[in-house]
Amino acid sequence: MKYFVYLLKSEKDDNFYIGQTNNMAARFVKHNKGEVFATRHRRPLHLIGYTEVGSRLEAMQFEKKLKLHSDQKLKFIRKFIPNFDWK
């Protein structure tokens, strides 16, 4: 089964959200319907990009690494927005 680590951006506050899933389309719909607690007050959200990984464990580890290390998070964001820099 394929898993994805994805990057969303809130139109409301311009902040990013990183998550992981095995069904990108369904998860994105849940985010924008307000069914995901972490993002329900930040809608609407836009999918910036995603990376496919081989397993759920790999997805969870990669997501955690991105959330804990700002340099890795910046690198992930720049994969999709090359000239991005923190405000």
MODELLER restraints for C-alpha pairs under 7 A, 6 or more apart:
rsr = mdl.restraints
at = mdl.atoms
rsr.add(forms.Gaussian(group=physical.xy_distance, feature=features.Distance(at['CA:1:A'], at['CA:55:A']), mean=6.98, stdev=0.5))
rsr.add(forms.Gaussian(group=physical.xy_distance, feature=features.Distance(at['CA:2:A'], at['CA:22:A']), mean=5.86, stdev=0.5))
rsr.add(forms.Gaussian(group=physical.xy_distance, feature=features.Distance(at['CA:2:A'], at['CA:52:A']), mean=6.83, stdev=0.5))
rsr.add(forms.Gaussian(group=physical.xy_distance, feature=features.Distance(at['CA:2:A'], at['CA:53:A']), mean=6.60, stdev=0.5))
rsr.add(forms.Gaussian(group=physical.xy_distance, feature=features.Distance(at['CA:2:A'], at['CA:54:A']), mean=5.93, stdev=0.5))
rsr.add(forms.Gaussian(group=physical.xy_distance, feature=features.Distance(at['CA:2:A'], at['CA:55:A']), mean=6.54, stdev=0.5))
rsr.add(forms.Gaussian(group=physical.xy_distance, feature=features.Distance(at['CA:3:A'], at['CA:21:A']), mean=5.63, stdev=0.5))
rsr.add(forms.Gaussian(group=physical.xy_distance, feature=features.Distance(at['CA:3:A'], at['CA:22:A']), mean=4.27, stdev=0.5))
rsr.add(forms.Gaussian(group=physical.xy_distance, feature=features.Distance(at['CA:3:A'], at['CA:52:A']), mean=5.78, stdev=0.5))
rsr.add(forms.Gaussian(group=physical.xy_distance, feature=features.Distance(at['CA:3:A'], at['CA:53:A']), mean=5.39, stdev=0.5))
rsr.add(forms.Gaussian(group=physical.xy_distance, feature=features.Distance(at['CA:3:A'], at['CA:54:A']), mean=6.29, stdev=0.5))
rsr.add(forms.Gaussian(group=physical.xy_distance, feature=features.Distance(at['CA:3:A'], at['CA:55:A']), mean=5.90, stdev=0.5))
rsr.add(forms.Gaussian(group=physical.xy_distance, feature=features.Distance(at['CA:3:A'], at['CA:56:A']), mean=6.03, stdev=0.5))
rsr.add(forms.Gaussian(group=physical.xy_distance, feature=features.Distance(at['CA:3:A'], at['CA:59:A']), mean=6.37, stdev=0.5))
rsr.add(forms.Gaussian(group=physical.xy_distance, feature=features.Distance(at['CA:4:A'], at['CA:20:A']), mean=5.42, stdev=0.5))
rsr.add(forms.Gaussian(group=physical.xy_distance, feature=features.Distance(at['CA:4:A'], at['CA:21:A']), mean=5.40, stdev=0.5))
rsr.add(forms.Gaussian(group=physical.xy_distance, feature=features.Distance(at['CA:4:A'], at['CA:22:A']), mean=6.02, stdev=0.5))
rsr.add(forms.Gaussian(group=physical.xy_distance, feature=features.Distance(at['CA:4:A'], at['CA:24:A']), mean=6.98, stdev=0.5))
rsr.add(forms.Gaussian(group=physical.xy_distance, feature=features.Distance(at['CA:4:A'], at['CA:50:A']), mean=6.27, stdev=0.5))
rsr.add(forms.Gaussian(group=physical.xy_distance, feature=features.Distance(at['CA:4:A'], at['CA:51:A']), mean=5.50, stdev=0.5))
rsr.add(forms.Gaussian(group=physical.xy_distance, feature=features.Distance(at['CA:4:A'], at['CA:52:A']), mean=4.49, stdev=0.5))
rsr.add(forms.Gaussian(group=physical.xy_distance, feature=features.Distance(at['CA:4:A'], at['CA:53:A']), mean=5.81, stdev=0.5))
rsr.add(forms.Gaussian(group=physical.xy_distance, feature=features.Distance(at['CA:4:A'], at['CA:59:A']), mean=6.43, stdev=0.5))
rsr.add(forms.Gaussian(group=physical.xy_distance, feature=features.Distance(at['CA:5:A'], at['CA:19:A']), mean=5.67, stdev=0.5))
rsr.add(forms.Gaussian(group=physical.xy_distance, feature=features.Distance(at['CA:5:A'], at['CA:20:A']), mean=4.32, stdev=0.5))
rsr.add(forms.Gaussian(group=physical.xy_distance, feature=features.Distance(at['CA:5:A'], at['CA:21:A']), mean=6.73, stdev=0.5))
rsr.add(forms.Gaussian(group=physical.xy_distance, feature=features.Distance(at['CA:5:A'], at['CA:50:A']), mean=5.52, stdev=0.5))
rsr.add(forms.Gaussian(group=physical.xy_distance, feature=features.Distance(at['CA:5:A'], at['CA:51:A']), mean=5.36, stdev=0.5))
rsr.add(forms.Gaussian(group=physical.xy_distance, feature=features.Distance(at['CA:5:A'], at['CA:52:A']), mean=6.57, stdev=0.5))
rsr.add(forms.Gaussian(group=physical.xy_distance, feature=features.Distance(at['CA:5:A'], at['CA:59:A']), mean=5.96, stdev=0.5))
rsr.add(forms.Gaussian(group=physical.xy_distance, feature=features.Distance(at['CA:5:A'], at['CA:63:A']), mean=6.41, stdev=0.5))
rsr.add(forms.Gaussian(group=physical.xy_distance, feature=features.Distance(at['CA:6:A'], at['CA:18:A']), mean=5.63, stdev=0.5))
rsr.add(forms.Gaussian(group=physical.xy_distance, feature=features.Distance(at['CA:6:A'], at['CA:19:A']), mean=5.46, stdev=0.5))
rsr.add(forms.Gaussian(group=physical.xy_distance, feature=features.Distance(at['CA:6:A'], at['CA:20:A']), mean=6.04, stdev=0.5))
rsr.add(forms.Gaussian(group=physical.xy_distance, feature=features.Distance(at['CA:6:A'], at['CA:49:A']), mean=5.84, stdev=0.5))
rsr.add(forms.Gaussian(group=physical.xy_distance, feature=features.Distance(at['CA:6:A'], at['CA:50:A']), mean=4.03, stdev=0.5))
rsr.add(forms.Gaussian(group=physical.xy_distance, feature=features.Distance(at['CA:6:A'], at['CA:51:A']), mean=6.39, stdev=0.5))
rsr.add(forms.Gaussian(group=physical.xy_distance, feature=features.Distance(at['CA:7:A'], at['CA:16:A']), mean=6.73, stdev=0.5))
rsr.add(forms.Gaussian(group=physical.xy_distance, feature=features.Distance(at['CA:7:A'], at['CA:17:A']), mean=5.77, stdev=0.5))
rsr.add(forms.Gaussian(group=physical.xy_distance, feature=features.Distance(at['CA:7:A'], at['CA:18:A']), mean=4.77, stdev=0.5))
rsr.add(forms.Gaussian(group=physical.xy_distance, feature=features.Distance(at['CA:7:A'], at['CA:19:A']), mean=6.82, stdev=0.5))
rsr.add(forms.Gaussian(group=physical.xy_distance, feature=features.Distance(at['CA:7:A'], at['CA:47:A']), mean=6.18, stdev=0.5))
rsr.add(forms.Gaussian(group=physical.xy_distance, feature=features.Distance(at['CA:7:A'], at['CA:48:A']), mean=5.47, stdev=0.5))
rsr.add(forms.Gaussian(group=physical.xy_distance, feature=features.Distance(at['CA:7:A'], at['CA:49:A']), mean=5.46, stdev=0.5))
rsr.add(forms.Gaussian(group=physical.xy_distance, feature=features.Distance(at['CA:7:A'], at['CA:50:A']), mean=6.07, stdev=0.5))
rsr.add(forms.Gaussian(group=physical.xy_distance, feature=features.Distance(at['CA:8:A'], at['CA:16:A']), mean=5.55, stdev=0.5))
rsr.add(forms.Gaussian(group=physical.xy_distance, feature=features.Distance(at['CA:8:A'], at['CA:17:A']), mean=5.04, stdev=0.5))
rsr.add(forms.Gaussian(group=physical.xy_distance, feature=features.Distance(at['CA:8:A'], at['CA:18:A']), mean=6.40, stdev=0.5))
rsr.add(forms.Gaussian(group=physical.xy_distance, feature=features.Distance(at['CA:8:A'], at['CA:45:A']), mean=6.13, stdev=0.5))
rsr.add(forms.Gaussian(group=physical.xy_distance, feature=features.Distance(at['CA:8:A'], at['CA:46:A']), mean=5.41, stdev=0.5))
rsr.add(forms.Gaussian(group=physical.xy_distance, feature=features.Distance(at['CA:8:A'], at['CA:47:A']), mean=4.61, stdev=0.5))
rsr.add(forms.Gaussian(group=physical.xy_distance, feature=features.Distance(at['CA:8:A'], at['CA:48:A']), mean=5.44, stdev=0.5))
rsr.add(forms.Gaussian(group=physical.xy_distance, feature=features.Distance(at['CA:9:A'], at['CA:15:A']), mean=5.69, stdev=0.5))
rsr.add(forms.Gaussian(group=physical.xy_distance, feature=features.Distance(at['CA:9:A'], at['CA:16:A']), mean=4.43, stdev=0.5))
rsr.add(forms.Gaussian(group=physical.xy_distance, feature=features.Distance(at['CA:9:A'], at['CA:17:A']), mean=6.23, stdev=0.5))
rsr.add(forms.Gaussian(group=physical.xy_distance, feature=features.Distance(at['CA:9:A'], at['CA:45:A']), mean=5.47, stdev=0.5))
rsr.add(forms.Gaussian(group=physical.xy_distance, feature=features.Distance(at['CA:9:A'], at['CA:46:A']), mean=5.25, stdev=0.5))
rsr.add(forms.Gaussian(group=physical.xy_distance, feature=features.Distance(at['CA:9:A'], at['CA:47:A']), mean=6.60, stdev=0.5))
rsr.add(forms.Gaussian(group=physical.xy_distance, feature=features.Distance(at['CA:9:A'], at['CA:48:A']), mean=6.62, stdev=0.5))
rsr.add(forms.Gaussian(group=physical.xy_distance, feature=features.Distance(at['CA:10:A'], at['CA:16:A']), mean=6.30, stdev=0.5))
rsr.add(forms.Gaussian(group=physical.xy_distance, feature=features.Distance(at['CA:10:A'], at['CA:42:A']), mean=5.65, stdev=0.5))
rsr.add(forms.Gaussian(group=physical.xy_distance, feature=features.Distance(at['CA:10:A'], at['CA:43:A']), mean=6.05, stdev=0.5))
rsr.add(forms.Gaussian(group=physical.xy_distance, feature=features.Distance(at['CA:10:A'], at['CA:44:A']), mean=6.04, stdev=0.5))
rsr.add(forms.Gaussian(group=physical.xy_distance, feature=features.Distance(at['CA:10:A'], at['CA:45:A']), mean=4.52, stdev=0.5))
rsr.add(forms.Gaussian(group=physical.xy_distance, feature=features.Distance(at['CA:10:A'], at['CA:46:A']), mean=6.48, stdev=0.5))
rsr.add(forms.Gaussian(group=physical.xy_distance, feature=features.Distance(at['CA:11:A'], at['CA:43:A']), mean=6.66, stdev=0.5))
rsr.add(forms.Gaussian(group=physical.xy_distance, feature=features.Distance(at['CA:11:A'], at['CA:44:A']), mean=5.60, stdev=0.5))
rsr.add(forms.Gaussian(group=physical.xy_distance, feature=features.Distance(at['CA:11:A'], at['CA:45:A']), mean=5.86, stdev=0.5))
rsr.add(forms.Gaussian(group=physical.xy_distance, feature=features.Distance(at['CA:12:A'], at['CA:42:A']), mean=5.70, stdev=0.5))
rsr.add(forms.Gaussian(group=physical.xy_distance, feature=features.Distance(at['CA:12:A'], at['CA:43:A']), mean=6.23, stdev=0.5))
rsr.add(forms.Gaussian(group=physical.xy_distance, feature=features.Distance(at['CA:12:A'], at['CA:44:A']), mean=6.66, stdev=0.5))
rsr.add(forms.Gaussian(group=physical.xy_distance, feature=features.Distance(at['CA:13:A'], at['CA:42:A']), mean=6.75, stdev=0.5))
rsr.add(forms.Gaussian(group=physical.xy_distance, feature=features.Distance(at['CA:18:A'], at['CA:63:A']), mean=6.76, stdev=0.5))
rsr.add(forms.Gaussian(group=physical.xy_distance, feature=features.Distance(at['CA:19:A'], at['CA:63:A']), mean=6.27, stdev=0.5))
rsr.add(forms.Gaussian(group=physical.xy_distance, feature=features.Distance(at['CA:20:A'], at['CA:59:A']), mean=6.03, stdev=0.5))
rsr.add(forms.Gaussian(group=physical.xy_distance, feature=features.Distance(at['CA:20:A'], at['CA:60:A']), mean=6.75, stdev=0.5))
rsr.add(forms.Gaussian(group=physical.xy_distance, feature=features.Distance(at['CA:20:A'], at['CA:63:A']), mean=6.65, stdev=0.5))
rsr.add(forms.Gaussian(group=physical.xy_distance, feature=features.Distance(at['CA:21:A'], at['CA:27:A']), mean=6.91, stdev=0.5))
rsr.add(forms.Gaussian(group=physical.xy_distance, feature=features.Distance(at['CA:30:A'], at['CA:36:A']), mean=6.28, stdev=0.5))
rsr.add(forms.Gaussian(group=physical.xy_distance, feature=features.Distance(at['CA:31:A'], at['CA:39:A']), mean=6.38, stdev=0.5))
rsr.add(forms.Gaussian(group=physical.xy_distance, feature=features.Distance(at['CA:31:A'], at['CA:40:A']), mean=6.70, stdev=0.5))
rsr.add(forms.Gaussian(group=physical.xy_distance, feature=features.Distance(at['CA:32:A'], at['CA:43:A']), mean=6.06, stdev=0.5))
rsr.add(forms.Gaussian(group=physical.xy_distance, feature=features.Distance(at['CA:32:A'], at['CA:44:A']), mean=5.93, stdev=0.5))
rsr.add(forms.Gaussian(group=physical.xy_distance, feature=features.Distance(at['CA:32:A'], at['CA:45:A']), mean=6.19, stdev=0.5))
rsr.add(forms.Gaussian(group=physical.xy_distance, feature=features.Distance(at['CA:34:A'], at['CA:40:A']), mean=4.18, stdev=0.5))
rsr.add(forms.Gaussian(group=physical.xy_distance, feature=features.Distance(at['CA:48:A'], at['CA:80:A']), mean=6.64, stdev=0.5))
rsr.add(forms.Gaussian(group=physical.xy_distance, feature=features.Distance(at['CA:49:A'], at['CA:80:A']), mean=6.16, stdev=0.5))
rsr.add(forms.Gaussian(group=physical.xy_distance, feature=features.Distance(at['CA:53:A'], at['CA:59:A']), mean=6.09, stdev=0.5))
rsr.add(forms.Gaussian(group=physical.xy_distance, feature=features.Distance(at['CA:66:A'], at['CA:72:A']), mean=5.38, stdev=0.5))
rsr.add(forms.Gaussian(group=physical.xy_distance, feature=features.Distance(at['CA:66:A'], at['CA:73:A']), mean=4.66, stdev=0.5))
rsr.add(forms.Gaussian(group=physical.xy_distance, feature=features.Distance(at['CA:67:A'], at['CA:73:A']), mean=6.59, stdev=0.5))
rsr.add(forms.Gaussian(group=physical.xy_distance, feature=features.Distance(at['CA:78:A'], at['CA:84:A']), mean=5.90, stdev=0.5))
